[in-house]
Amino acid sequence: MLELVKHFLAAKRRWQILRSAETLENFQSAKAKVLIDYVARHSSFYRNHWQGHDLNNWQHLPTVNKSLMMENFDTFNTVSIK
């Protein structure tokens, strides 16, 4: 129960901080950049797929659909699942 209350209070605090569109966009952009950095380092699929693109301009990176992901699953995932 205590864990639930902690999560609720953290979510409430985030909601208060991220209420403006600009603040929310900045938060999302920062999180996207962290994710892209991780994936670019750990997934050979994404390293190749994004080659020649500016990773800082994450809104314009080429996207992936399910069929492309499944065709390249061995190199797509970051934990060596076959």
Secondary structure, DSSP 8 states (H G I E B T S, - for coil): -HHHHHHHHHHHHHHHHT-SHHHHHHHHHHHHHHHHHHHHHH-HHHHHHTTTS-TT-GGGS----HHHHHHTHHHHSSS---
